[in-house]
Amino acid sequence: MGTPSTTSTGRKTGRWVALAGVENKIIHNLLSDLDRGRLIPVATQPPPAHAPVKAFLAETIAMHARDRWKAWFRGRDVYFAPIHGNLHIGNPIKFPNEPPRLDMRVRRVGEHNPELLG
């Protein structure tokens, strides 16, 4: 969690959610709201030290249905998005002045080479 990390869970229900956390404030918000502030120092360590936090989140998220989590996360400053089937609709990272845009086009091999190679 202290480094780029994503957790998606839903094995029991088949209805998955994605959590992403890199910023300390996001980690603090999430774990504090889940009454696990004592895990914040562990969560800010690089992998694999934060494995207990990921395990806690997977276990906790699995306890309730995805729709309940959607409601719970609404308005919280945490990177969260539901996953629908094999398609992840939504972006867990929210920027107030830059809404995410999904681009579902299939890219051609080498399509971006001219931009990348100048």
C-alpha positions in Angstrom: 0.0 0.0 0.0 2.9 2.4 0.6 3.9 1.7 -3.0 1.6 1.5 -6.0 -0.8 -1.3 -5.1 -4.1 -2.6 -6.2 -6.3 -5.1 -4.4 -9.4 -6.6 -6.0 -11.5 -9.0 -4.3 -14.8 -10.8 -4.6 -14.1 -14.5 -4.9 -17.1 -15.4 -2.7 -19.6 -13.3 -4.5 -18.2 -13.1 -8.0 -18.7 -9.3 -7.7 -15.3 -7.6 -7.5 -14.1 -4.3 -6.4 -10.7 -2.6 -6.9 -8.8 -0.6 -4.3 -5.6 1.3 -5.1 -3.4 3.1 -2.7 -0.2 5.0 -3.0 -0.6 8.2 -1.1 -0.4 8.2 2.7 -3.5 10.3 3.0 -5.5 7.6 1.1 -4.1 4.8 3.2 -4.9 6.8 6.4 -8.4 7.6 5.3 -9.2 4.0 4.3 -7.7 2.3 7.4 -9.1 4.9 9.8 -12.6 4.6 8.4 -12.3 0.8 8.8 -11.2 1.2 12.4 -7.7 -0.2 11.6 -5.5 2.9 12.2 -3.0 0.6 13.9 -2.2 -0.8 10.4 -1.2 2.5 8.9 2.5 2.2 9.7 2.5 -1.3 8.2 0.6 -0.2 5.1 3.2 2.5 4.3 6.0 0.0 4.1 7.1 -1.4 0.7 6.1 -4.9 -0.3 6.0 -7.5 1.1 5.8 -5.8 4.5 2.3 -4.6 3.8 1.0 -8.1 3.1 -1.0 -8.1 6.4 -2.9 -5.0 5.3 -3.7 -6.5 1.9 -5.0 -9.7 3.6 -7.1 -7.6 6.0 -8.6 -5.6 3.1 -9.4 -8.8 1.1 -11.0 -10.4 4.1 -13.0 -7.3 5.0 -14.2 -6.6 1.5 -15.3 -10.2 1.1 -17.6 -9.8 4.0 -20.1 -7.7 2.1 -21.6 -7.4 -1.3 -20.1 -5.1 -3.9 -23.1 -2.8 -3.9 -22.8 -2.3 -0.2 -19.2 -1.3 -0.6 -20.1 1.1 -3.4 -22.4 2.9 -1.0 -19.9 2.8 1.8 -17.1 4.3 -0.3 -19.3 7.0 -1.8 -17.9 10.4 -0.7 -14.8 9.0 0.9 -11.3 10.1 -0.2 -10.2 6.6 -1.2 -9.4 5.1 -4.6 -12.2 2.6 -5.1 -14.1 1.2 -8.1 -16.5 -1.7 -8.7 -15.5 -4.2 -11.4 -18.2 -5.5 -13.7 -17.4 -8.9 -15.1 -14.1 -8.9 -16.9 -14.4 -5.2 -17.6 -13.4 -2.7 -15.0 -15.8 0.2 -15.4 -14.7 3.3 -13.6 -11.4 4.5 -12.4 -10.4 4.2 -8.7 -8.2 7.3 -9.0 -10.2 10.4 -8.9 -9.0 13.9 -9.9 -11.5 16.7 -9.2 -10.7 18.6 -12.4 -9.9 15.7 -14.7 -12.6 13.1 -14.9 -11.3 9.8 -16.3 -12.2 8.8 -19.8 -12.4 5.2 -20.9 -10.9 4.4 -24.3 -11.8 0.9 -25.3 -10.2 0.9 -28.7 -7.9 -2.0 -29.5 -4.4 -0.6 -30.3 -2.4 -1.6 -33.3 1.1 -3.0 -32.6 3.5 0.0 -32.8 0.7 2.6 -32.9 2.4 4.9 -30.4 6.0 4.3 -31.6 6.3 7.7 -33.5 5.1 9.5 -30.4 7.5 7.6 -28.1 10.5 7.6 -30.3 10.2 11.2 -31.6 
